[in-house]
Amino acid sequence: MTITTPAGFVASGHAAGIKPSGALDLALVATEDGRPVPMAATFTQNKAAAAPVQVSRAHLAANGGMGSAVIVSSGNANAATGTGGRADAARMCDVVAGRLGCRPEEVLVCSTGLIGYRLPMDVIEAGIPDLVATRGAGEEAAVRAATGILTTDSGRKEALYEGSGWTVAGMGKGAGMLAPDMATMLAILTTDAEVHHEALADLLRVAVRDTFNSMSVDGCTSTNDTVVLLASGRAGPVDPVDVVDGVTEVCASLAGQMAADAEGASKIAHVRVAGAASDGEAHRAARKVAESLLVKCSFNGGDPYWGRVVSELGSAGVAFDMDRVAVSYGGVTVCRDGVAADHDEEAVAAHMAGTVIDVRCELGLGDGTGVVTTVDLGHGYIDENRGTS
């Protein structure tokens, strides 16, 4: 279950010295022969986008949707670093391209870590030759790559989908600042399905919409969010619809692992809204509930305080009629027609005591549905983020 399981890809990880601990802090995913293949990517919508996001966007626009590699540095976000930061990100692509024998614009770059600091380019440039030289298709090389992208994560995040004669694999990182459009997260996916680059871009957008963009840990959108997908074509043509399913499943797995690993979290909650005037309004209402600090504290305390949920629904800026609202926890309705409903309190308490909470909200106004995954808010989140991290 590694990023190199799909045929045609290699990976590597290296400890360059960005992280004072000496942990792995550079990672590479590339085509086996250095030649470009269909490539697609989605990026943060934060207007304070980091230098690597700006450079990768420019490269993707210039390479016609065909790329050879992605290089990732961890421990430093290279964000809010001005023209110098952009030059550093471009230089990373240049050095990798020179070693792989491809064009610089065929290399995308990602960074993750602290904001506002320039990259230590001396150690990065010194480390890239070894990073490229040690690339391989084996499990050890892939594991080093998946480890080299981590920051506050508790461990590697990897996923695999096996189709009929073809595969999709992914690796990612993310444990805080998780809110769309995308999160403080990076994800790199590979597939050996043969898919045209335009179709690849379309299907990645669909997969990201339904997974990473339906997740929120703390409502904070990062500066570096990037998801990249490369398709080697080694397995031959595959129905794009099937590839959408495979890529979505891998993205969903990675998103779930990120939510489960959220800083200080002890519970995952799925907030589902139905009966909205439209799907867009349902998603907006679900996000309002999912990002409410009061609701998230209730999750942490195992308290089915539906009044907080209804309050957030009513302030979400969507069509709303209090007399039609219903709320349930774990399938047990606690609010019906906008007022408290008799229910099995022991069943609700047992559900709230678990690690996965399901909240369903019915607005009774239409056919719109939406779901957002979030986590509880506890002391651990504050402990992790009360200082620079």
C-alpha angles and dihedrals in degrees: 000000000000139000090256096055091098108078118257102037138104132187143186144180131209140182103230098166103260089121113060089217092067092239122148108285107163126065135179133195114183144156113271095245099030092247120134122259131180109300133184133178143179124205142196117283091215107125088218089067114172124248095258090054091051093048094045092050090052092047093049090051091050100044097057093237093304120117142163108199152004122215120197130193122192132197094047126055096203086219126144089017101123126211091336091059092050090051090051093051091048090048091056089056092047094053094046092047091051091054095044096043095238134115118277092239088059089066123077122200132211132183132185134184136060121013123230102031129108117238118256091244094179093066093038094053090046091050101047096075091058091042091056096039094054096049115129145157095240128107095252093057091046092049090052090052093049089049095046094064096056127109119162092355117125092222148335121312114211137156139183135197119193117203128179100298095337138074145203121208132182143184127192149164133215138125107152141026087041111167134116148294069069123305141257083290142116125206130179120191131187132191134179092211115116107241128158112246094244092053089045091057092049095049093046090054090053093048093048092046092057097042123020092027090053094058131086128172103167107353092250118130114209130223097232108046112147137162117188128188125190125187119201096187091217092132094053130237117343128185106265089224089060091047090052089055092048096046091045091052092052092047091048091052093050092046090051091050090051092051091047090051095047113142109273095351122145100171138040117215129197111204110198124187123192134172094043123146089252141355089256092055091046091054091047092051093046090051092050090055094042093052096045110118090208093054092045090052088051089054090052092051094044089239116149093210098165092176089075090051093051091047091056092047090053093052097044094097094244133117106288139175114183093204091062100046124116129179129191136181117208091348094306113119112227098167125039127174089359097301137087115286128208108253147157101278094188092055092050092047091052091051093048091050091061128089095247120056124192117201119184123191123190117197096180095215107103147326100291118128134183141163133200125186118217141154138233124268116239142155093277093067092054092045090053097045106034087095136030109300 
